[in-house]
Amino acid sequence: QVQLVESGGGLVQAGGSLRLSCAASGSTFGINGMGWYCQAPGKERELVATISSGGSTNYADSVKGRFTISRDNAKKTVYLQMNSLKPEDTAVFYCNARRRAWGKDYEYWGEGALVTVSS
């Protein structure tokens, strides 16, 4: 089992920045892709950004040029640097990890970090 713990959420004014962190613990061997998803009130959870174990990244169009995902494999931590935040970025941000072990695929979620952007 893998535990994911997010930190760094909070309240920020439009145009400001926040950095989210997600630390993985437990049976972390075999973790490959990690990422961030967000869920705004009344909406479904959607992709924000992902990063492979090799460092390849993928971003939602809405955050390209503003958000940067990175990871520290030694610390088993993934980060999301969010700049130029907009009120429409307000959401709960969830950390995600995918793991392959013993020929099976597993997916894990953190409990979420609330990001509120005021206008």
MARVOZA-299022 format. One record per atom (N, C-alpha, C): atom name; residue in one letter; z negated, y negated, x. Coordinates in Angstrom, 3 decimals. Layout:
REC  atom  rest         z         y         x
REC    CA     A         Z         Y         X
...
END
This chain:
REC  atom  rest         z         y         x
REC     N     Q     0.000     1.198     0.848
REC    CA     Q     0.000     0.000     0.000
REC     C     Q     0.000    -1.245     0.881
REC     N     V     0.661    -2.278     0.388
REC    CA     V     0.751    -3.553     1.104
REC     C     V     0.135    -4.646     0.243
REC     N     Q    -0.685    -5.461     0.846
REC    CA     Q    -1.249    -6.613     0.166
REC     C     Q    -0.594    -7.881     0.721
REC     N     L    -0.222    -8.775    -0.194
REC    CA     L     0.381   -10.050     0.179
REC     C     L    -0.506   -11.168    -0.349
REC     N     V    -0.886   -12.075     0.537
REC    CA     V    -1.756   -13.181     0.138
REC     C     V    -1.069   -14.503     0.487
REC     N     E    -0.786   -15.285    -0.562
REC    CA     E    -0.146   -16.582    -0.371
REC     C     E    -1.188   -17.682    -0.180
REC     N     S    -0.775   -18.720     0.532
REC    CA     S    -1.606   -19.913     0.675
REC     C     S    -0.694   -21.117     0.875
REC     N     G    -1.257   -22.308     0.634
REC    CA     G    -0.510   -23.526     0.900
REC     C     G     0.014   -24.251    -0.309
REC     N     G    -0.208   -23.713    -1.492
REC    CA     G     0.243   -24.412    -2.684
REC     C     G    -0.620   -25.635    -2.951
REC     N     G    -0.212   -26.437    -3.917
REC    CA     G    -1.000   -27.611    -4.267
REC     C     G    -0.189   -28.648    -4.998
REC     N     L    -0.736   -29.841    -5.068
REC    CA     L    -0.110   -30.969    -5.762
REC     C     L     0.474   -31.921    -4.734
REC     N     V     1.708   -32.333    -4.963
REC    CA     V     2.370   -33.248    -4.046
REC     C     V     3.258   -34.185    -4.853
REC     N     Q     3.462   -35.374    -4.338
REC    CA     Q     4.353   -36.318    -5.015
REC     C     Q     5.808   -35.984    -4.702
REC     N     A     6.673   -36.382    -5.591
REC    CA     A     8.106   -36.182    -5.366
REC     C     A     8.515   -36.799    -4.028
REC     N     G     9.331   -36.046    -3.295
REC    CA     G     9.750   -36.482    -1.975
REC     C     G     8.876   -35.956    -0.855
REC     N     G     7.751   -35.389    -1.212
REC    CA     G     6.814   -34.874    -0.230
REC     C     G     7.160   -33.473     0.237
REC     N     S     6.261   -32.925     1.052
REC    CA     S     6.477   -31.608     1.646
REC     C     S     5.247   -30.724     1.494
REC     N     L     5.490   -29.439     1.455
REC    CA     L     4.443   -28.430     1.484
REC     C     L     4.947   -27.250     2.284
REC     N     R     4.017   -26.490     2.869
REC    CA     R     4.388   -25.249     3.518
REC     C     R     3.564   -24.112     2.943
REC     N     L     4.256   -23.124     2.426
REC    CA     L     3.606   -21.922     1.921
REC     C     L     3.586   -20.858     3.016
REC     N     S     2.513   -20.082     3.014
REC    CA     S     2.392   -18.956     3.927
REC     C     S     2.076   -17.707     3.126
REC     N     C     2.514   -16.575     3.627
REC    CA     C     2.232   -15.300     2.982
REC     C     C     1.950   -14.286     4.073
REC     N     A     0.721   -13.791     4.095
REC    CA     A     0.315   -12.817     5.090
REC     C     A     0.279   -11.427     4.475
REC     N     A     0.901   -10.484     5.157
REC    CA     A     0.928    -9.099     4.708
REC     C     A    -0.121    -8.294     5.456
REC     N     S    -0.764    -7.388     4.744
REC    CA     S    -1.749    -6.495     5.366
REC     C     S    -1.657    -5.128     4.712
REC     N     G    -2.325    -4.164     5.301
REC    CA     G    -2.285    -2.805     4.774
REC     C     G    -1.234    -1.982     5.504
REC     N     S    -0.522    -1.151     4.783
REC    CA     S     0.492    -0.277     5.363
REC     C     S     1.808    -1.041     5.524
REC     N     T     1.852    -1.901     6.524
REC    CA     T     2.986    -2.809     6.669
REC     C     T     4.153    -2.219     7.445
REC     N     F     3.999    -1.023     7.999
REC    CA     F     5.126    -0.449     8.736
REC     C     F     6.265    -0.206     7.764
REC     N     G     7.467    -0.460     8.223
REC    CA     G     8.622    -0.241     7.355
REC     C     G     9.012    -1.447     6.521
REC     N     I     8.244    -2.530     6.578
REC    CA     I     8.630    -3.742     5.838
REC     C     I     9.897    -4.305     6.455
REC     N     N    10.900    -4.566     5.644
REC    CA     N    12.109    -5.189     6.159
REC     C     N    12.295    -6.576     5.547
REC     N     G    12.831    -6.693     4.368
REC    CA     G    13.034    -8.006     3.777
REC     C     G    11.763    -8.596     3.205
REC     N     M    11.617    -9.891     3.385
REC    CA     M    10.531   -10.635     2.746
REC     C     M    11.147   -11.878     2.110
REC     N     G    10.454   -12.437     1.144
REC    CA     G    11.033   -13.597     0.495
REC     C     G    10.076   -14.312    -0.437
REC     N     W    10.608   -15.354    -1.036
REC    CA     W     9.869   -16.154    -2.005
REC     C     W    10.670   -16.256    -3.292
REC     N     Y     9.964   -16.130    -4.387
REC    CA     Y    10.514   -16.313    -5.717
REC     C     Y     9.648   -17.340    -6.434
REC     N     C    10.184   -17.969    -7.456
REC    CA     C     9.380   -18.920    -8.210
REC     C     C     9.570   -18.700    -9.706
REC     N     Q     8.549   -19.087   -10.458
REC    CA     Q     8.613   -18.993   -11.911
REC     C     Q     8.049   -20.272   -12.497
REC     N     A     8.915   -21.034   -13.112
REC    CA     A     8.502   -22.266   -13.773
REC     C     A     8.039   -21.949   -15.195
REC     N     P     7.247   -22.822   -15.798
REC    CA     P     6.763   -22.569   -17.159
REC     C     P     7.915   -22.318   -18.126
REC     N     G     7.813   -21.232   -18.863
REC    CA     G     8.824   -20.904   -19.860
REC     C     G    10.106   -20.321   -19.312
REC     N     K    10.145   -20.079   -18.009
REC    CA     K    11.362   -19.545   -17.401
REC     C     K    11.068   -18.208   -16.724
REC     N     E    12.150   -17.507   -16.394
REC    CA     E    12.001   -16.244   -15.699
REC     C     E    11.835   -16.476   -14.203
REC     N     R    11.279   -15.468   -13.542
REC    CA     R    11.128   -15.540   -12.090
REC     C     R    12.519   -15.512   -11.437
REC     N     E    12.695   -16.372   -10.439
REC    CA     E    13.996   -16.427    -9.793
REC     C     E    13.848   -16.548    -8.290
REC     N     L    14.921   -16.146    -7.600
REC    CA     L    14.942   -16.165    -6.151
REC     C     L    14.886   -17.586    -5.611
REC     N     V    14.090   -17.775    -4.555
REC    CA     V    14.105   -19.034    -3.811
REC     C     V    14.777   -18.804    -2.468
REC     N     A    14.245   -17.852    -1.698
REC    CA     A    14.803   -17.575    -0.377
REC     C     A    14.333   -16.207     0.094
REC     N     T    15.159   -15.558     0.901
REC    CA     T    14.777   -14.291     1.513
REC     C     T    15.105   -14.324     2.997
REC     N     I    14.433   -13.450     3.735
REC    CA     I    14.690   -13.334     5.169
REC     C     I    14.545   -11.875     5.562
REC     N     S    15.520   -11.392     6.325
REC    CA     S    15.485    -9.998     6.761
REC     C     S    14.608    -9.858     7.998
REC     N     S    14.360    -8.627     8.388
REC    CA     S    13.558    -8.395     9.586
REC     C     S    14.247    -8.946    10.833
REC     N     G    15.558    -9.053    10.763
REC    CA     G    16.315    -9.606    11.888
REC     C     G    16.473   -11.105    11.844
REC     N     G    16.001   -11.727    10.766
REC    CA     G    16.046   -13.183    10.684
REC     C     G    17.170   -13.753     9.846
REC     N     S    17.981   -12.921     9.236
REC    CA     S    19.037   -13.435     8.356
REC     C     S    18.413   -13.997     7.095
REC     N     T    18.907   -15.147     6.671
REC    CA     T    18.305   -15.835     5.526
REC     C     T    19.289   -16.015     4.385
REC     N     N    18.721   -16.181     3.204
REC    CA     N    19.514   -16.415     2.002
REC     C     N    18.719   -17.380     1.131
REC     N     Y    19.409   -18.375     0.556
REC    CA     Y    18.725   -19.396    -0.243
REC     C     Y    19.392   -19.568    -1.597
REC     N     A    18.575   -19.921    -2.581
REC    CA     A    19.133   -20.359    -3.857
REC     C     A    19.829   -21.700    -3.626
REC     N     D    20.911   -21.923    -4.374
REC    CA     D    21.661   -23.171    -4.198
REC     C     D    20.778   -24.401    -4.406
REC     N     S    19.828   -24.297    -5.307
REC    CA     S    19.003   -25.449    -5.658
REC     C     S    18.081   -25.903    -4.529
REC     N     V    17.861   -25.056    -3.526
REC    CA     V    16.925   -25.414    -2.447
REC     C     V    17.608   -25.536    -1.083
REC     N     K    18.894   -25.216    -1.030
REC    CA     K    19.601   -25.304     0.253
REC     C     K    19.517   -26.723     0.818
REC     N     G    19.192   -26.801     2.097
REC    CA     G    19.070   -28.098     2.756
REC     C     G    17.693   -28.729     2.614
REC     N     R    16.861   -28.189     1.738
REC    CA     R    15.514   -28.743     1.530
REC     C     R    14.416   -27.769     1.953
REC     N     F    14.631   -26.485     1.700
REC    CA     F    13.630   -25.466     2.008
REC     C     F    14.093   -24.633     3.194
REC     N     T    13.115   -24.169     3.996
REC    CA     T    13.411   -23.292     5.122
REC     C     T    12.438   -22.126     5.129
REC     N     I    12.988   -20.914     5.145
REC    CA     I    12.166   -19.726     5.216
REC     C     I    12.155   -19.223     6.659
REC     N     S    10.997   -18.745     7.098
REC    CA     S    10.874   -18.191     8.439
REC     C     S     9.816   -17.098     8.412
REC     N     R     9.785   -16.302     9.461
REC    CA     R     8.788   -15.238     9.501
REC     C     R     8.328   -15.030    10.929
REC     N     D     7.079   -14.585    11.047
REC    CA     D     6.489   -14.211    12.326
REC     C     D     6.142   -12.741    12.205
REC     N     N     6.980   -11.890    12.769
REC    CA     N     6.779   -10.453    12.600
REC     C     N     5.481    -9.982    13.240
REC     N     A     5.097   -10.598    14.337
REC    CA     A     3.849   -10.198    14.998
REC     C     A     2.643   -10.486    14.109
REC     N     K     2.705   -11.595    13.388
REC    CA     K     1.605   -11.972    12.491
REC     C     K     1.798   -11.420    11.091
REC     N     K     2.950   -10.762    10.856
REC    CA     K     3.241   -10.192     9.539
REC     C     K     3.139   -11.277     8.470
REC     N     T     3.705   -12.411     8.771
REC    CA     T     3.596   -13.572     7.893
REC     C     T     4.974   -14.190     7.673
REC     N     V     5.208   -14.607     6.445
REC    CA     V     6.433   -15.326     6.112
REC     C     V     6.046   -16.708     5.607
REC     N     Y     6.869   -17.688     5.935
REC    CA     Y     6.587   -19.074     5.585
REC     C     Y     7.719   -19.653     4.746
REC     N     L     7.380   -20.662     3.963
REC    CA     L     8.401   -21.429     3.243
REC     C     L     8.073   -22.904     3.422
REC     N     Q     8.862   -23.581     4.230
REC    CA     Q     8.717   -25.013     4.403
REC     C     Q     9.539   -25.710     3.337
REC     N     M     8.884   -26.507     2.517
REC    CA     M     9.546   -27.172     1.396
REC     C     M     9.502   -28.681     1.617
REC     N     N    10.658   -29.269     1.772
REC    CA     N    10.776   -30.712     1.971
REC     C     N    11.516   -31.340     0.796
REC     N     S    11.413   -32.649     0.696
REC    CA     S    12.101   -33.396    -0.371
REC     C     S    11.857   -32.757    -1.733
REC     N     L    10.614   -32.469    -2.009
REC    CA     L    10.275   -31.778    -3.256
REC     C     L    10.580   -32.642    -4.472
REC     N     K    10.991   -31.968    -5.541
REC    CA     K    11.351   -32.617    -6.789
REC     C     K    10.436   -32.113    -7.905
REC     N     P    10.243   -32.893    -8.947
REC    CA     P     9.417   -32.412   -10.070
REC     C     P     9.907   -31.071   -10.626
REC     N     E    11.205   -30.848   -10.597
REC    CA     E    11.732   -29.582   -11.123
REC     C     E    11.432   -28.391   -10.211
REC     N     D    10.869   -28.633    -9.025
REC    CA     D    10.417   -27.530    -8.170
REC     C     D     9.067   -26.995    -8.615
REC     N     T     8.410   -27.676    -9.544
REC    CA     T     7.098   -27.232   -10.014
REC     C     T     7.185   -25.818   -10.557
REC     N     A     6.364   -24.921    -9.990
REC    CA     A     6.420   -23.508   -10.361
REC     C     A     5.301   -22.765    -9.648
REC     N     V     5.109   -21.535   -10.054
REC    CA     V     4.285   -20.610    -9.274
REC     C     V     5.230   -19.893    -8.313
REC     N     F     4.895   -19.924    -7.035
REC    CA     F     5.714   -19.298    -6.010
REC     C     F     5.092   -17.969    -5.616
REC     N     Y     5.897   -16.924    -5.663
REC    CA     Y     5.444   -15.571    -5.357
REC     C     Y     6.084   -15.063    -4.074
REC     N     C     5.265   -14.475    -3.239
REC    CA     C     5.747   -13.813    -2.029
REC     C     C     6.186   -12.395    -2.394
REC     N     N     7.248   -11.947    -1.770
REC    CA     N     7.796   -10.620    -2.033
REC     C     N     8.059    -9.900    -0.714
REC     N     A     7.793    -8.614    -0.699
REC    CA     A     8.098    -7.808     0.485
REC     C     A     8.705    -6.491     0.041
REC     N     R     9.681    -6.050     0.789
REC    CA     R    10.329    -4.768     0.529
REC     C     R    10.127    -3.875     1.734
REC     N     R     9.844    -2.629     1.451
REC    CA     R     9.472    -1.696     2.494
REC     C     R    10.165    -0.377     2.254
REC     N     R    10.598     0.241     3.347
REC    CA     R    11.169     1.568     3.243
REC     C     R    10.315     2.506     4.092
REC     N     A     9.801     3.550     3.444
REC    CA     A     8.956     4.498     4.151
REC     C     A     9.150     5.881     3.552
REC     N     W     9.244     6.866     4.422
REC    CA     W     9.429     8.260     4.009
REC     C     W    10.600     8.422     3.046
REC     N     G    11.672     7.660     3.303
REC    CA     G    12.865     7.786     2.508
REC     C     G    12.804     7.116     1.142
REC     N     K    11.743     6.387     0.878
REC    CA     K    11.604     5.710    -0.410
REC     C     K    11.515     4.196    -0.213
REC     N     D    11.930     3.470    -1.231
REC    CA     D    11.862     2.008    -1.214
REC     C     D    10.690     1.526    -2.063
REC     N     Y     9.978     0.565    -1.527
REC    CA     Y     8.828    -0.006    -2.227
REC     C     Y     8.984    -1.523    -2.269
REC     N     E     8.403    -2.133    -3.298
REC    CA     E     8.444    -3.586    -3.440
REC     C     E     7.052    -4.075    -3.810
REC     N     Y     6.647    -5.162    -3.176
REC    CA     Y     5.304    -5.696    -3.383
REC     C     Y     5.378    -7.183    -3.695
REC     N     W     4.393    -7.647    -4.472
REC    CA     W     4.313    -9.053    -4.862
REC     C     W     2.929    -9.602    -4.581
REC     N     G     2.869   -10.855    -4.178
REC    CA     G     1.598   -11.550    -4.106
REC     C     G     1.192   -12.049    -5.484
REC     N     E     0.023   -12.654    -5.547
REC    CA     E    -0.481   -13.130    -6.841
REC     C     E     0.067   -14.492    -7.219
REC     N     G     0.672   -15.177    -6.280
REC    CA     G     1.319   -16.449    -6.581
REC     C     G     0.535   -17.655    -6.106
REC     N     A     1.261   -18.699    -5.786
REC    CA     A     0.670   -19.977    -5.373
REC     C     A     1.322   -21.078    -6.211
REC     N     L     0.495   -21.867    -6.859
REC    CA     L     1.015   -22.921    -7.729
REC     C     L     1.419   -24.142    -6.915
REC     N     V     2.633   -24.589    -7.141
REC    CA     V     3.145   -25.828    -6.543
REC     C     V     3.454   -26.794    -7.674
REC     N     T     2.823   -27.947    -7.646
REC    CA     T     3.047   -28.968    -8.667
REC     C     T     3.567   -30.228    -7.987
REC     N     V     4.720   -30.693    -8.440
REC    CA     V     5.336   -31.893    -7.882
REC     C     V     5.324   -32.975    -8.950
REC     N     S     4.617   -34.039    -8.658
REC    CA     S     4.509   -35.143    -9.632
REC     C     S     5.594   -36.184    -9.376
REC     N     S     6.005   -36.824   -10.448
REC    CA     S     7.076   -37.835   -10.326
REC     C     S     6.511   -39.217   -10.036
END
